[in-house]
Amino acid sequence: MGNFIDYLAWRGDLTFDISPFNEVDNLILAQLSYVDFHGIVPTLGEKRMISLREASAMYFRAHSEADILDDKSTTNKTPFLLKAAASSKRFRNAALCKYYEKFDEEKEMQFAALHIRLDDNTTYVSFRGTDDTLIGWKEDFHMAVSTVPSQIAAPLYLERSGYGTRRKLRVGGHSKGGNLAVYAAARCGTGTRDKIIAVYNNDGPGFQNDMLNSTAFNRILPSLLVIQPRSSMIGMLLNQKGRRLIVASSQKGLTQHDAFSWQVLGDHFEVEKSFSKSSVTFHREIQQWLSKYSKERVSSLIDDLFLVMGASGARNLSEVTEKGLRNLKTTMKTITSLSWQSRIEIMEFFRILLFANAAAEVETLGILPLSRKEDDPGFTQLDFN
């Protein structure tokens, strides 16, 4: 058993005419959009392409392995996936193009996507998930109550980048990128949507019920696959709908969100029978927490939360602890400037998050019984809508 790096070592010599595109290939291509391809991959307005092998060589000429390892972000391992894929017969000639990225602090927007053209005459449109920036995570949180700038950009990107192509499209992403892939596929024009043969949401947040029940969403439902680890938490935000695959992870709790931990057997993931009890409890409690407040109140609480996180001058999650300790006085002053009500409501959110994470780790250790389908038939049939 291994992860998608091992998959490339085991099966990377098999071309798509020998072994057709599969769910593991999807995760690899979804993850590649985390790589900063600025100045490497031709942009949306250009007609050029670059092979994955060439793009990898250019990236590693500009970045040493020591610099990459020194990166403390949650996506720091992805360049090594790029190198492994570029070394494989399966992916090395894949053509990268139509790269687009936008980071706007004022609009609170973090967005990136690119096209990956494969030898089977299809293109995978990969939407980047949340990076290490506080702006990116804040945009994620606001998905709970509103349509965020990246969601608005996603169908516009898909429509423009897919215009004129005769290739069939697969659309996917990991984390927020999975949500954007679904939103883009549902909201793009009919001409582009007709080219889409598959949509992948790899542990991305779900949607509010008005989106799930829309005609646009239900048009893509037959082609949608939602892939989540057993103790999913990010993918349990809001509601999901569609065919679902629950996969095994080598990690515990919230860190199961890391795609590098998802376990692979041959050309598919190792499948679990059900979500953990902690994962389902987290979904229920977060939904209950959201239902207690108006959308305006939740939005205000999110603003307060990230005001505190950025008070130390931190711009990235990886800097929050380090700079927060150095500028503890500023951080505490910001916390005390919030109303008592805000502090209580934010702490309730963190209680739900931390309790679910701790419970997932305890379950993994076997201290608490793991729920299985045969033990609790109603559990895996839980209606998430």
Residue pairs with C-beta under 8 A, 6 or more apart in sequence:
1 263
1 264
1 265
1 270
2 10
2 263
2 264
3 250
3 260
3 261
3 262
3 263
3 264
4 24
4 27
4 28
4 31
4 81
4 259
4 260
4 262
4 264
5 80
5 81
5 84
5 260
6 264
7 24
7 28
7 264
7 267
8 28
8 84
8 85
8 87
8 88
8 90
8 91
9 84
10 266
11 19
11 90
11 266
11 267
12 84
12 85
12 87
12 88
12 89
12 90
12 91
13 88
13 89
13 90
14 89
14 90
15 89
15 90
15 119
16 90
16 118
16 119
16 120
17 119
17 120
19 90
19 267
20 120
21 118
21 120
21 122
21 170
22 267
22 268
23 200
23 225
23 227
23 245
23 268
23 269
24 264
24 267
24 268
24 269
25 90
26 124
26 170
26 172
26 198
26 200
26 202
26 225
26 227
27 174
27 200
27 202
27 227
27 259
27 262
28 81
28 85
28 91
29 116
29 124
29 126
29 170
29 172
30 126
30 127
30 129
30 172
30 173
30 174
30 177
30 178
30 181
30 200
30 202
30 259
31 78
31 81
31 174
31 259
32 78
32 81
32 82
32 85
32 116
32 126
33 112
33 113
33 114
33 126
33 127
33 128
33 129
33 173
33 177
34 75
34 78
34 128
34 129
34 131
34 174
35 59
35 78
35 79
35 82
37 55
37 59
37 96
37 99
37 114
38 99
38 101
40 50
40 55
40 58
40 59
40 62
40 99
41 50
41 55
41 96
41 97
41 99
41 114
42 48
42 49
42 50
42 96
42 97
42 98
42 99
43 98
43 99
43 100
44 98
44 99
44 100
44 157
44 160
44 161
46 97
46 98
48 97
49 95
49 96
49 97
49 117
50 58
50 95
50 96
50 97
51 92
51 93
51 94
51 95
51 96
52 82
52 85
52 86
52 91
52 92
52 93
52 94
52 95
52 96
52 116
53 86
53 87
53 92
53 93
55 82
55 86
55 96
56 82
56 83
56 85
56 86
56 87
57 86
59 79
59 82
60 79
60 83
63 79
68 76
68 79
68 80
69 76
72 132
72 318
73 131
73 132
73 316
73 317
73 318
74 131
74 132
74 258
74 317
74 318
75 129
75 131
75 132
77 260
81 260
85 91
85 92
85 94
86 92
93 119
94 116
94 117
94 118
94 119
95 116
95 117
96 114
96 115
96 116
96 117
97 114
97 115
97 117
98 113
98 114
98 115
98 161
99 112
99 113
99 114
100 111
100 112
100 113
100 114
100 157
100 161
101 111
101 112
101 113
101 128
102 109
102 110
102 111
102 112
102 153
103 109
103 110
103 111
103 133
103 135
104 149
105 135
107 149
108 135
108 138
108 139
108 142
108 148
108 149
109 135
109 139
109 148
109 149
109 150
109 153
110 130
110 131
110 133
110 135
110 136
110 139
110 150
111 128
111 149
111 150
111 153
111 154
111 157
111 180
112 127
112 128
113 125
113 126
113 127
113 128
113 154
113 157
113 158
113 161
113 180
114 125
114 126
115 123
115 124
115 125
115 126
115 161
116 123
116 124
116 125
116 126
117 123
117 167
118 124
121 167
121 168
122 167
122 168
122 169
122 170
122 197
123 165
123 167
123 168
123 169
123 170
124 169
124 170
124 171
124 172
125 158
125 161
125 162
125 169
125 170
125 171
125 172
125 181
125 184
126 172
126 173
126 177
127 154
127 171
127 172
127 173
127 176
127 177
127 178
127 180
127 181
127 184
128 173
128 176
128 177
129 173
129 174
129 175
129 176
129 177
129 178
129 204
130 136
130 137
130 139
130 140
130 175
130 176
132 316
132 317
132 318
133 315
133 316
133 317
134 306
134 309
134 310
134 314
134 315
134 316
134 317
134 320
135 315
136 176
137 306
137 317
138 302
138 306
139 148
139 149
139 150
139 176
140 148
140 175
140 176
140 205
141 302
141 305
141 306
142 148
142 299
142 302
143 151
143 176
143 179
143 205
143 237
143 238
144 205
144 237
144 238
144 290
144 298
144 302
145 290
145 295
145 298
145 299
145 302
146 295
146 299
150 176
150 180
151 179
151 180
151 183
154 180
154 181
154 183
154 184
154 187
155 183
155 184
155 186
155 187
155 188
157 184
158 171
158 184
158 185
158 188
158 192
159 188
159 189
159 192
162 169
162 188
162 192
162 195
163 191
163 192
165 195
167 195
168 195
168 196
168 197
169 192
169 195
169 196
169 197
170 196
170 197
170 198
170 199
170 200
171 181
171 184
171 185
171 196
171 198
171 199
171 200
172 178
172 181
172 198
172 199
172 200
172 201
172 202
173 179
173 180
173 181
173 200
173 201
173 202
173 204
174 202
174 203
174 204
174 259
175 202
175 203
175 204
175 234
175 257
176 204
176 205
177 202
177 204
178 200
178 201
178 202
178 203
178 204
178 205
178 226
178 235
179 201
179 204
179 205
179 206
179 207
180 204
181 199
181 200
181 201
181 204
182 199
182 201
182 204
182 207
182 217
182 220
182 224
183 207
183 211
185 193
185 196
185 199
185 220
185 223
185 224
186 211
186 214
186 216
186 217
186 219
186 220
187 216
193 219
193 220
196 220
196 223
197 223
198 223
198 225
199 220
199 223
199 224
199 225
200 224
200 225
200 227
201 224
201 225
201 226
201 227
201 235
201 240
201 242
202 227
202 259
203 227
203 228
203 229
203 232
203 234
203 235
203 257
203 259
204 234
204 235
205 234
205 235
205 237
205 238
206 212
206 235
206 236
206 237
206 238
206 239
206 240
206 241
206 384
207 217
207 238
207 239
207 240
207 241
208 238
208 239
209 239
209 385
211 217
212 239
212 241
212 385
217 241
221 241
221 242
224 241
224 242
224 243
225 242
225 243
225 244
225 245
226 235
226 240
226 242
226 243
226 244
226 245
227 244
227 245
227 247
227 269
228 235
228 236
228 244
228 245
228 246
228 247
228 275
229 235
229 246
229 247
229 248
229 249
229 251
229 256
229 257
229 261
229 262
230 246
230 247
230 248
230 249
230 256
230 272
230 274
230 275
230 276
230 279
231 249
231 252
231 253
231 254
231 256
231 275
231 276
231 278
231 279
231 360
231 363
231 364
232 246
232 256
232 257
232 275
232 279
233 253
233 254
233 256
233 257
233 279
233 282
233 353
233 356
233 357
233 360
234 254
234 257
235 257
236 279
236 280
236 282
236 283
236 286
237 283
237 286
239 384
239 385
240 384
240 385
241 384
241 385
245 269
245 271
246 271
246 272
246 273
246 274
246 275
247 262
247 263
247 269
247 270
247 271
247 272
248 262
248 263
248 269
248 270
248 271
248 272
249 256
249 258
249 261
249 262
249 263
250 261
250 263
251 258
251 261
252 360
252 361
252 364
252 365
253 278
253 356
253 357
253 358
253 360
253 361
253 364
254 353
254 357
254 360
255 261
256 360
262 269
263 269
263 270
264 270
273 372
273 373
273 380
274 371
274 372
274 373
274 376
274 379
274 380
275 371
275 379
275 380
276 360
276 363
276 370
276 371
277 359
277 363
277 368
277 370
277 371
277 379
278 356
278 357
278 359
278 360
278 363
279 356
279 360
280 379
280 382
281 356
281 359
282 352
282 353
282 356
283 384
285 352
285 356
286 352
289 348
289 349
289 352
290 298
293 301
293 345
300 342
301 342
301 345
301 346
301 349
304 338
304 342
304 346
305 346
305 349
307 334
308 331
308 334
308 335
308 338
309 320
309 324
311 324
311 327
311 330
311 331
311 333
311 334
311 335
312 319
312 320
312 323
312 324
312 326
312 327
312 328
312 330
312 331
313 319
313 323
313 327
313 330
314 320
314 322
314 323
314 324
324 331
335 343
338 346
359 368
362 368
363 370
369 375
371 379
373 379
373 380
